[in-house]
Amino acid sequence: MSTPKVTILVSPRERFSYAIESLESIYANTTMPFDLVYVDGGSPVEVQQYLAEKSQYEGFKLIRTEHYLAPNQARNLGLAQVNSEYVLFIDNDVHVAPGWLEKLVDCADETGAAIVCPLTCIGKPLHQKIHLAGGEARIVLEVKGEKQRRKVHEKHYFVNRPVAEVADQLQRQQCEFAEFHCMLVRTSIFEKTGLLDEALLSTREHIDFCLNVAQAGGTIYCEPESVVTYVAERISKWSDLSYFMLRWSDAWELSSLQHFRDKWGLHKDKYFKKRYGRLGYRRHQAFLKPWVRQFSLGKPLPWLENAAIALERKLNQMVTDRYARRHPEVVQPEAIEQPKSKEMASLSR
């Protein structure tokens, strides 16, 4: 029996509560043969038991750690098990549409692309609002007199647009970056790029990988005939909260941003200042602010939100420190450059 061309590699993104629905959608909506490697980094008992039973039934490789993993750590663990022509990275909160994988492979085969991403939508109803349809990401050299600055140029195509509104404009095209929500990669490219950078704990890992692929001479395409949805939802289960808090912790984000800047020799311009200003944004939007508004019966109370954010930020540091003490074997944040006072003042906004 021949080896399938594709190995699907599933890994945690930020929570576990959609993992079952996500994996079921893969098996329900994929008709071409595939191998599957599932990296389960510390999921709760319900999900752990489901995955153990499902792996026995479907015959896929299950890698379980009892501690949480940063996304690139999980992907590299799974990548070590991949022997196929392509590896398909997909997060555990993505719902795929029928024909999704076949269309990605067809695009890669026909174009010779190193990376192909689908039309990635966001939220429910499924497959209706665009999160990513390819985009631009490159390092540009800005020259002013004798001064030179290396800066990131990044642009998402059709972000937050209804699919129905721009359907006639969506077509297969070469682009400059994809995201790890769902990304088909020609496995041979890793011979040139090496493994994924595990020092990028929570952010910029997709840009870093795509820049490396471009440097190695690989091309990137978006194939909008393949459709998936990143199911972003409010964090409402306690079993999701501790991983979510660590995944989007201030320490992991700051360390990742600094490592990315240092690695690519980038100037701290508005691109980075914007991200410093949004530090903790995911935690506050997906968990803290909805909880505060529920507590206040839907009334906006900015003073209470700001007080809760200040308290949460201290708790978040405790979560990160505790994880570092308990798991010194896992990559930990570098010594980080703290944002200056004006940036810090904006963090609770």
VENKA-V437000 format. One record per residue. N is the residue number from 1. RES is the residue in three letters. OMEGA is omega in whole degrees, 0 to 359 (999 if undefined). Layout:
n: (N:N)
res: (RES:RES)
omega: (OMEGA:OMEGA)
This chain:
n: (1:2:3:4:5:6:7:8:9:10:11:12:13:14:15:16:17:18:19:20:21:22:23:24:25:26:27:28:29:30:31:32:33:34:35:36:37:38:39:40:41:42:43:44:45:46:47:48:49:50:51:52:53:54:55:56:57:58:59:60:61:62:63:64:65:66:67:68:69:70:71:72:73:74:75:76:77:78:79:80:81:82:83:84:85:86:87:88:89:90:91:92:93:94:95:96:97:98:99:100:101:102:103:104:105:106:107:108:109:110:111:112:113:114:115:116:117:118:119:120:121:122:123:124:125:126:127:128:129:130:131:132:133:134:135:136:137:138:139:140:141:142:143:144:145:146:147:148:149:150:151:152:153:154:155:156:157:158:159:160:161:162:163:164:165:166:167:168:169:170:171:172:173:174:175:176:177:178:179:180:181:182:183:184:185:186:187:188:189:190:191:192:193:194:195:196:197:198:199:200:201:202:203:204:205:206:207:208:209:210:211:212:213:214:215:216:217:218:219:220:221:222:223:224:225:226:227:228:229:230:231:232:233:234:235:236:237:238:239:240:241:242:243:244:245:246:247:248:249:250:251:252:253:254:255:256:257:258:259:260:261:262:263:264:265:266:267:268:269:270:271:272:273:274:275:276:277:278:279:280:281:282:283:284:285:286:287:288:289:290:291:292:293:294:295:296:297:298:299:300:301:302:303:304:305:306:307:308:309:310:311:312:313:314:315:316:317:318:319:320:321:322:323:324:325:326:327:328:329:330:331:332:333:334:335:336:337:338:339:340:341:342:343:344:345:346:347:348:349)
res: (MET:SER:THR:PRO:LYS:VAL:THR:ILE:LEU:VAL:SER:PRO:ARG:GLU:ARG:PHE:SER:TYR:ALA:ILE:GLU:SER:LEU:GLU:SER:ILE:TYR:ALA:ASN:THR:THR:MET:PRO:PHE:ASP:LEU:VAL:TYR:VAL:ASP:GLY:GLY:SER:PRO:VAL:GLU:VAL:GLN:GLN:TYR:LEU:ALA:GLU:LYS:SER:GLN:TYR:GLU:GLY:PHE:LYS:LEU:ILE:ARG:THR:GLU:HIS:TYR:LEU:ALA:PRO:ASN:GLN:ALA:ARG:ASN:LEU:GLY:LEU:ALA:GLN:VAL:ASN:SER:GLU:TYR:VAL:LEU:PHE:ILE:ASP:ASN:ASP:VAL:HIS:VAL:ALA:PRO:GLY:TRP:LEU:GLU:LYS:LEU:VAL:ASP:CYS:ALA:ASP:GLU:THR:GLY:ALA:ALA:ILE:VAL:CYS:PRO:LEU:THR:CYS:ILE:GLY:LYS:PRO:LEU:HIS:GLN:LYS:ILE:HIS:LEU:ALA:GLY:GLY:GLU:ALA:ARG:ILE:VAL:LEU:GLU:VAL:LYS:GLY:GLU:LYS:GLN:ARG:ARG:LYS:VAL:HIS:GLU:LYS:HIS:TYR:PHE:VAL:ASN:ARG:PRO:VAL:ALA:GLU:VAL:ALA:ASP:GLN:LEU:GLN:ARG:GLN:GLN:CYS:GLU:PHE:ALA:GLU:PHE:HIS:CYS:MET:LEU:VAL:ARG:THR:SER:ILE:PHE:GLU:LYS:THR:GLY:LEU:LEU:ASP:GLU:ALA:LEU:LEU:SER:THR:ARG:GLU:HIS:ILE:ASP:PHE:CYS:LEU:ASN:VAL:ALA:GLN:ALA:GLY:GLY:THR:ILE:TYR:CYS:GLU:PRO:GLU:SER:VAL:VAL:THR:TYR:VAL:ALA:GLU:ARG:ILE:SER:LYS:TRP:SER:ASP:LEU:SER:TYR:PHE:MET:LEU:ARG:TRP:SER:ASP:ALA:TRP:GLU:LEU:SER:SER:LEU:GLN:HIS:PHE:ARG:ASP:LYS:TRP:GLY:LEU:HIS:LYS:ASP:LYS:TYR:PHE:LYS:LYS:ARG:TYR:GLY:ARG:LEU:GLY:TYR:ARG:ARG:HIS:GLN:ALA:PHE:LEU:LYS:PRO:TRP:VAL:ARG:GLN:PHE:SER:LEU:GLY:LYS:PRO:LEU:PRO:TRP:LEU:GLU:ASN:ALA:ALA:ILE:ALA:LEU:GLU:ARG:LYS:LEU:ASN:GLN:MET:VAL:THR:ASP:ARG:TYR:ALA:ARG:ARG:HIS:PRO:GLU:VAL:VAL:GLN:PRO:GLU:ALA:ILE:GLU:GLN:PRO:LYS:SER:LYS:GLU:MET:ALA:SER:LEU:SER:ARG)
omega: (184:178:177:180:189:167:175:181:181:178:182:173:185:181:183:191:175:186:182:180:181:181:177:179:178:181:181:190:180:183:180:180:176:165:179:173:181:177:182:181:172:180:178:189:182:181:179:181:178:182:178:179:181:180:176:183:185:178:178:181:179:177:184:168:180:178:178:181:167:186:181:174:180:182:179:175:180:183:179:181:188:177:185:180:181:168:181:176:177:179:185:176:181:178:185:178:179:177:186:186:180:181:178:181:177:180:180:180:186:184:186:184:173:181:171:175:177:164:183:178:182:172:177:0:185:168:184:180:187:170:181:173:186:181:182:177:180:173:178:179:179:182:175:184:179:182:176:179:175:185:176:168:181:180:175:177:171:183:178:177:174:180:183:183:185:185:182:180:183:178:177:179:174:181:186:174:174:178:184:170:177:187:175:184:173:190:183:181:181:174:180:185:190:180:178:186:184:175:173:191:187:184:180:182:179:178:179:182:181:175:178:179:179:177:181:178:179:178:184:179:168:179:186:174:172:185:173:178:170:186:179:182:174:177:184:180:179:180:176:197:186:177:179:180:179:183:181:180:176:183:181:180:181:179:180:180:181:179:180:178:182:184:184:176:188:176:178:183:183:176:181:179:177:181:172:181:180:181:181:185:182:179:185:181:186:182:193:184:175:179:180:182:175:179:182:178:175:180:177:179:184:182:180:177:181:178:179:179:179:178:181:181:177:178:180:177:178:178:181:180:181:179:181:179:185:185:180:181:181:178:182:179:175:168:191:175:181:175:179:191:182:178:179:180:182:188:183:182:999)
